[in-house]
Amino acid sequence: MTDHRALSKGELILKRFGIDSPEQIDLEAIAFDLGAKVRYRKIDGSEARIVGNGASAIITVNENHKPTRQRFSIAHELGHWVERHGKGGFVCTKEDISPQNDAAKSAEAIANGFASQLILPSYLFDSIAAGMPITLDSADKIRMDFKAGLTTTALKLVKGTGKTAAIVCHGLQGRQWFALSPGWPEYLRLAAELNYETEAFELLYAADKRGKTTLRQEAASRWISGRQGQELKVRSQSVKLADGVVLSVIAVT
């Protein structure tokens, strides 16, 4: 089937390079072609930054972060460079690059969208993800091909499905951010608080709990508020990330 979807700016760049498989996505080479040199340094108070002058720029990425996080930071800064946000420079914190900015119409949200398409281009991602269940296990398998982070991959998986699914992140102070699939009905509302009966709750509050839970089916009322939550079932899976927050993916069955 022919894909008639308009390609994003990130995808157009990849197409120009003739990239037709995930392992070919060399972000440093792409940055160089766009006039930006990537370097790795210790950075206090920020994830990455870009400083440009005319046709050239330097992207500095925190050397202490893991490779998948560094890749997203590079792609994020390239988003600023391509869009010419801030003209000569941009400094991005963890909050700027966080998925919680995706719903906004800000420069950071635009850079995040560009980064997602540069690392996980839909013209490659969609065919790989086709037919896979909307779970963290699926996101884990896909991210290995693209050398992407679990959160970024799971977010794209949820946003690209026609099923009723959601991804939500909780910290000790409560819900940090969430995203719904395009087919999520307006009448369904995610619960504002994390239910104590979920494995996500145990992961979050038990200091000795780590890793990813097994996929389970449970009452939707643990995740969805209102009467509809009493009538439905969901498949859920959660993981505790390095910074202590818990990421969960749910799909209505």
Secondary structure by P-SEA (a helix, b strand, c coil): ccccccccaaaaaaaaacccccccccaaaaaaaacbbbbbcccccccccccccccbbbbbccccccaaaaaaaaaaaaaaaaacccccccccccccccccccccccaaaaaaaaaaaaacccaaaaaaaccccccaaaaaaaaaaacccaaaaaaaaaaacccccbbbbbccccccccccccccccccccccccccccaaaaaacccccccccccccccccccccccccccbbbbbbbbbccccbbbbbbbcc
